[in-house]
Amino acid sequence: MIYDLIIIGAGPAGITAAIYAARKKMNFILISRDIGGQTAWSGDIENYTGYQFVSGPELVAKFEEHLRKFEINLKENEAVTELSKSGNIIKVKTGQAQYQAKALIIASGKRSRELNIPGEKEYKNLGLTYCATCDGPLFQGKDVAVIGGGNSALDAALQLVKICSRVNIINISPELTGDPVMIDTLKESPNATVFNSSAVKRINGDKFVKAIEIDFQGKPMTLAVSGIFVEIGLIPNSDFASLVKRNEAGEIMVDARNNTSVEGIFSAGDVTDVPEKQIIIAAGEGSKALLSAFRYLISHKF
Ligand SMILES: Cc1cc2nc3c(=O)[nH]c(=O)nc-3n(C[C@H](O)[C@H](O)[C@H](O)COP(=O)(O)OP(=O)(O)OC[C@H]3O[C@@H](n4cnc5c(N)ncnc54)[C@H](O)[C@@H]3O)c2cc1C
């Protein structure tokens, strides 16, 4: 069977693409490891239009309800491992099977780089988060720690100094490595403290985060904090997509119409080099990618 389209990933980008595809009555399959992607890990969402406040799991339930209104050929708990193209036909290999289609949308998102230290798993969403833009406002007036020393850590710290009482930046390198302008701004913030050459050892707490143990230039130190923002980078889920051009960060490069470097293969959301990683942006990009794929299919003979 050769499908019109295969969509990889059921986060906001892939689900939106699938809803548009279903409404266009396309013959397609949606392959995903899970339903919801990163949105499911988000505690409180206050920036998705139409919802003043919604939790990540609630928003995912809404997305899934919308998706399942249609008869979708969903291959859940299946991970794509390889892509290839022969003539006009794209082949998608997973752990379980191989599928073929005339067009493909890659919407496999990103995952946060993790610390891999004791306490990280236990306190995820209980004070430990990977998204300052999303969760920063929950820590108003509190002492927090930002882990990292590059641009994303600085960006997080600069957002947090405006609302938190103290922001401790735990940086493993001897110096901050982000943009000098951001470093200067941070140095001017009276409530920011930078701990250079410092490794995070453990996260402690009861029901919620209470403290972080660090190795500060060779000496053990404990900082009392209510929030921990891990900002040591995000990894695009693009390992299987070496067929298309990716940038140095591993993000799939797309143009304004979501075309990748390979004809018939489109990409959307966090896995791409489109700036800013947010749910509403991923959903919008998913709809754009589908409309481009639809146009591609009607304008090509197979
Ligand atoms: C903790 C946290 C809180 C956040 N809070 C907010 C917020 O409040 N507001 C906001 O706007 N944004 C928030 N974000 C960012 C937002 O979640 C992302 O921008 C958005 O989810 C990206 O959507 P996506 O569909 O591109 O990718 P993802 O959500 O990453 O989804 C990717 C999908 O692809 C699947 N997949 C990955 N690899 C494969 C594979 N090989 N084979 C098959 N399937 C695969 C995954 O299982 C997943 O279903 C938050 C992010 C995090 C981590």
The ligand as an ORCA input file, in Angstrom:
! r2SCAN-3c Opt
* xyz 0 1
  C       8.313     21.180     30.402
  C       7.846     21.940     29.201
  C       6.906     22.900     29.348
  C       6.453     23.616     28.241
  N       5.481     24.548     28.414
  C       5.028     25.247     27.360
  C       4.024     26.248     27.529
  O       3.534     26.514     28.646
  N       3.607     26.901     26.416
  C       4.115     26.650     25.174
  O       3.658     27.249     24.210
  N       5.096     25.736     24.995
  C       5.567     25.031     26.051
  N       6.559     24.116     25.873
  C       7.104     23.879     24.507
  C       6.126     23.000     23.685
  O       5.748     21.865     24.429
  C       6.759     22.565     22.360
  O       7.153     23.715     21.649
  C       5.780     21.765     21.492
  O       5.312     20.643     22.183
  C       6.446     21.309     20.195
  O       5.533     20.524     19.491
  P       6.008     19.505     18.363
  O       4.775     18.820     17.880
  O       6.870     20.186     17.383
  O       6.971     18.461     19.100
  P       6.807     17.554     20.400
  O       5.816     18.099     21.329
  O       8.194     17.319     20.870
  O       6.191     16.187     19.834
  C       6.946     15.324     19.044
  C       6.213     14.012     18.828
  O       7.018     13.180     17.994
  C       7.124     11.879     18.555
  N       8.390     11.288     18.125
  C       9.652     11.726     18.388
  N      10.565     10.949     17.778
  C       9.855     10.008     17.096
  C      10.216      8.901     16.266
  N      11.489      8.600     15.995
  N       9.234      8.136     15.739
  C       7.927      8.405     15.995
  N       7.527      9.433     16.776
  C       8.476     10.219     17.309
  C       7.042     12.108     20.047
  O       6.636     10.929     20.714
  C       5.973     13.210     20.098
  O       4.690     12.653     20.041
  C       7.015     23.369     26.959
  C       7.999     22.398     26.797
  C       8.419     21.678     27.902
  C       9.460     20.619     27.726
*
